């Protein structure tokens, strides 16, 4: 196996797409190729960081799902500021 094919097999393995035969051939190549071992280590780090990194910010959908927020004062205590349904008499009609 040449380096290019080995690295393709390593990448497939990191994605859970490599077959047993392909994995065995890549491991045999890695035993004798320091450059591919280094590449495999770095590829594993990048893959791990991508999979465990912070998620992209998402829009706050609470208002859309709960029917919007009311015009209560921040200190009224009805719960609408925490995403709960407003219990104020002006809004419950």
Residue pairs with C-beta under 8 A, 6 or more apart in sequence:
1 9
1 25
1 26
1 28
1 29
3 29
3 33
3 35
3 36
6 25
6 26
6 29
6 30
6 33
6 36
7 36
7 39
7 40
7 43
9 18
9 22
9 23
9 25
9 26
10 18
10 26
10 30
10 36
10 39
10 40
10 43
11 43
12 18
12 22
13 22
13 23
13 26
14 43
14 44
14 47
15 47
18 26
29 36
30 36
30 37
30 40
62 83
63 69
66 83
66 84
66 85
67 85
69 80
69 81
69 86
70 78
70 80
70 86
70 88
70 90
70 91
72 78
72 80
72 81
72 86
72 88
72 91
74 81
76 88
78 84
78 86
78 87
78 88
78 91
79 85
79 86
79 87
80 86
80 87
80 88
80 91
86 92
